[in-house]
Amino acid sequence: MKSKRIALYGGSFNPPGNHHHFIAGLLLLQFDEVVIVPCGSRNDKESNGVVTHQERKQMIELAFQDITGLRFDWHDLDNGVFTPTHELQERYNGDDEIWHVVGADIIIKGRTDQSKIQTSWKNGQEVWQNLNFCVLPRPGYNLSGEDLPPHCLEIDCHYPGSSSQIREKIAMGLPIDDLVPETVAEYITENQLYYDLEHLPRGQSQLAWKGFFEVKTRQTDGGARDVVRTTDSVSLLILLKDLQEIILVRQPRVSMITDDNPDGMITELVAGRFDVDLTVKQLAAKEASEEVGATIDPDRITLINDGQSMALSAGILDEMGYLTFVTINSSEIEATDRIFGVEDEGEQIQRVRMPISDLANYVCEDVRTFALIQWFLRTQAA
């Protein structure tokens, strides 16, 4: 039987990135078999201890799940050990030709016997002289032929990214979607991996949770503080001039559920978030159509506070809110009351008509509603 050429692609994969995925696919074109060999904890790699072996194993499975033909060697992660390369070679010794995939960073200076393999690896000189190496380029490391070990194959592949770069971006609260497979990014977010508050620089933040909104932890002089991040919003007060009424909406809100309010009902303004590419006035008009059945030209809407957005709860929330106002006639709004809202978003909105004469004594449930009503009463009085 003809012997096979087997590539042992070892590394920490902490976390696995798109660059690992690309290299694995490239190796399959060069070798009969490719084995992903995640290493266990190493004294010279503190980052390996940031996540558990099981978490790394799950990320690796997610990262390479769409590449057929790969094998995985879980020996180190399952047993909590680190296998030196010479022992790994012994484990795979047989009739097949074994090649160890390494980066140029541990090959450089080989001409002077000062490569990391020769100086830092166990049995390094013997490994250098006798094993087969498949060498991959690394940014910033320019190899010459004299640096290469005796039994060597170079593969020309250039793909941006590194695990350390991915970890650094996570620690800074920056997106990593361009550096890791989508499934890996989701796993990191869901399990809050690589969050090291102690070493987070002052003024920088990192993602702690992501869903409809994000929770980020920012380092300050007083220590780490959580901030809820979400899109900005617009609220609209509608005046029916001919009927001398304002239009509010009443709908269930999960955050308002209490023992006294089990359905979470609240009366508030027509409002929406900037999850679409619209101007403030355009968004206000869009929400008025969806929530109360009003047809409004955006240019008729007035921006309150000179169009400056305002903080809603600066101690914890970074959302900024715009307040707006419009005057229309009853002919510009649907005559029949019904349940309004976007069905796909689960909205169940009722219109509330309130005479202007009742506003002075109206007790608000929402701070934006209170602010706009007070602005309106002051404007009317003037």
N, C-alpha and C positions, 0 to 999 in steps of 0.2 A: 504494500500500500504506500502510495506517495505521501511523504510527510507534508504537513500543512504549515503555512506561515501564520503564526498567531501573534497579534499585537496585544500587549498588556498595557492598557491605558490607565495608569495609576494617577492618583491625586486626591486632594482633600474634597474637591467639589463642594466648597463651603461658602456660598451655595453654588450649585451647578448653573451655568449661564448659557447664553446662546453660543458663545465661543466654544464651549465644551461640546455642544450639540453639533456644531459645524465640523469640528475636528473628528468626532466619532464617525460621522457620515463619510468624511474624506478617507479615514483609515480603512473603512470597509471596501473602498475601491482599490486599496493597495494590498490588503491582506486577506487570507482565507477566513480568518476569524478575528474578531475584536472583543476583548474582555475588559469591561470597566471594573477597575480595582480601587475602590475607595479605601484610603488609608485610615487606620485608627488614630488615636490621640498621640501626638508627638510633643516632646519637650520643647522643640524649636518652633512649634506652631501653636501659639496660644489661642489663635482664632478657632482652632478645632474644638475647643471646649465651650465656645459660645452657644452652640446648640447640641442636643443629644445625638448619639449615634443613630437612634431610631428616626429622629427628625431628618437627619441628613439622608438616611436610606430612603425615606419617603420622597424627599425632594428629587433625589437622583432617579428614582423610578418614574416620577412625573416628567422629568426633563427629557428622558430618552424613550418614553413610551411609544412614540410614533416611528421609531427606527427599528426595522426588523433586522434580525441577524446578530444583534448584540447579545453578549452573555455578561453576567454580573458575578463578581466574586465578593461575597459578603463576609468573608472570613474575619476580617479585622473588626468590622462594625458589629457583627453578631457576637464576637468573643471579647470585645473591649481591649484589643491588643494592637500593636503596630508591627507589621512584618517588614524587616529590612529587605532590600532588593535581592541580596544574595540568597536569602531564605525563600523569597518568592520564586526565584529561578529554580531552586531545588524542588519546589512544589509542582512546578510545571515541566520539569525535566522529563524527557521521553524521546520519542521518535520525531516529534514536531520541532520546528524552528521557532524559537521564542525571541520576540523583539520587545524591548522596553521603550515605551513612548516617554520622552523627556523634553523639557524646554531648553532653549539655548542658554538661559540664565544659569543653569547648573553645569553647562559644558564649557562656557567661555573660560579662558586661561588654562585650558587643557595642555597647551603647548609647553607651559612651564610647570606642569604637574600641580597647578593651583586651582583647578576647578573644584566646585563644591562636591562633586562625586569623589574626587581623589582625596580631598582634605576632610570632609565631614561625614561621608557615608561609612557605615561599618564594612570592613574589608574593601574599602574604596579602590585601592590600587588594583586588586584582583578583579573586582567588578569592571573597572575601566578597561582592563586588558582583554577580558575574556567574554563579556556579554555583548549581545547585539543591541544597538540603540537606534531608535527612530527619533530623529531630532526635529523639533518644531521651532520655528522662529519666535522670538519674544521681542516686543517693542523695546528699543534702547540697547539691545545686545547684538553687536555686529560680529559674527563669527568669521573666522578664516579657516581654510582647510587644515592648517596646523593645529587648530584647537580641537579637532574632532577625534573621538576615540578610534581605535583600530577597526572595529566592526560597526559600521555606521551607515545609516540611510537618512538623508535629509529630505524632508517634505516641505515644499514651498506653499505655505498657507498663511494668509494674513486676515485675521478676523478680530475686530476690536472687542475689548472687554476683558475684565479679570474679576475674580471673586472678591479681591480686596476692594476694587472699585465699587462693586455692587454693595458690599457691606458699608462702605463709607457713604454712599448715596442714601442708603436706608437710615443711617445715623443722622444724616442732615435733613431727613424728611423729604428727600427728592424722589421723584418717580423712577422706577427701574424697569418699566415696561419694554424699553428698547434693549435691555441687557439680559433678560431672562425670559424663558417661555412663560406664557400667560398662566399656565397651571402652577408654576413655581411661584410666581408673583402673588397669586391668590393664596397659596399655602403659607407664604411668609407673612402676609397681612393677617390672615385668619388666626395664625398661631403667635403673632407678635414676636417674630424672631429677629435677632440682631439688634435689639434695642438695649443700648448700654448707656444709661443715663449718667453714670458717674463720669464718663469720658466725653459726654456731649458738650461741645464748646459753647461758651456763653453767647446768647443771641441766636443760636441755631436751634432747629426743631426737628423732631422725627415723628413719623406716623405711628400712632399707637393702635388705631382702629379705623376701619374704613367700611362704610355702608352707604346709606342715603346721605350721611354726613361723615366727616372725618374727625377723629380726636387726635390732636398732635401734642406732644410734650416738648415744651420749650425751656431751655436752660436760662435762668436769670441769676442775678446776684443773690437772690433769696432761695435759690434751689430750683428744682424742676417744677414746672407748672403746666397743667393740662389746659388746652384750648380747643373748643369745639369749632370746627371750620365747616362752613356751608356756603352755598351761593347767596348772593345778595337778593333782596326782594323789593317789590313795589306794592303799595297799598293805595286804594282809590276810594274816595268818598263821592257818591253820585247824588246830585240834587235834581229832583223832578220839579222844575220851576213852576209849571202850570198847576201842579197839585200841592206845592209847598210841602214836599216830603223828601226825605233822604232814603236811599236804599242801602241796607246792610244785608249780610248773609248769616245764616245759622246752619252749622254743620257739626258733625262729630269729629273730635280730635283725640287721638290716643293719649297724648300728653295731658289732657284735661280730665281723664277718668279718675274719679275718686269715689268714696263710699256714698257721698252726697250727690254725685253726678256720674252714675255708672255708665252712661252712654257717651260721656265726654263732650256733651253739646256746649257750644260757645257761639255767641253772637259777635261778629267782627266785620271788618271791611272786606270788600272785594280785594283779593291779593294774589300774588303769584311770585315765582322765583325765576331768576335768570338762567334757566337750563336750556334756553333757546336763544338764538342770536337776534335779539330785538332791542330797540331803544327803550328807554323808560316809558315813554308815552305809548309806544306800540304794544309793549307788554301789558300795560294797564288796560288798553282797549281790548286786547285779546282776552284777558281774564274777565272783563265785563261781559263780553259776549258769551263765554263759557259758563259763568257763574250766575248771571242774572238775565241773560237774553237781551242785552242792550247793544244797539248798533251805534258805535261812537267813532267819529273821525279823530285819530290820535292828535292832530294839530289843535283840537279844541281843548285838550287836557292841560291843566295848569300844574306846574311843578312848584310845590311848596318849599319854603326854606331856600329860595334861590336855586333850587335844583340840587342842593347839597344833600347827599345821603347821610344818615345818622346811625350811630351805634345803638343797638337794642339792649345789649347786656354786656358791656365792655369787659366785665370781670372774668367772663368765661367764654363768650361767644364772639366770633369775628364777623358775623353777619352785619351788613349795613343795609338800612331800609330807606327807600324813597317814599315820600308822601305826595299824593296827587289829588286833584279835585277836578270835577267836570259838572257843568250844568247842561241838562237835556230836558226835553219834554216827554210826556208819557207816551206820545206816538212813536218814540224811538226805542221803546222797550216792549218786549212781548207782553201782550195783554193778559194771557192766561198763566196763572201760577202753576208750576209743576216742579218736579225735582230736577235741578240743574247739576252741572258738573261734567267732568270727563269720565265716562263709564270705565274706560280701561285703567284709570287711576283710582277707581273705587270711590269717587266723590259722590256725595249725596247732599246737595246744597239746596236750602230753602231761602227764598227771598223774604226779607223783612222790610216792610214799609213803615217809616216812622215820621209822624208829623213834626215839622220844625218846632212847633209850640211845645213839644214834649222833651226837646233836647236838653234844656237847662237842668232838668231834674233826672235825666237818664244816668243810671249808674253803669259804667262800662266794665266789661270783663277783659278788655284787651287794651294795652297801653297805646297802640297806634290809633285805635278807634277813639280813645279819649283825646289824644293829641289833635287829631283832625277835627273832631267835633268842637273842641275848645277854640281851635283856629277859626273854624267857620263861625261860631257865635261871636267871637271878637271882631271878625270881618264884617258881620251883619250889623253889629252895634256901631261900627265906625261909619 
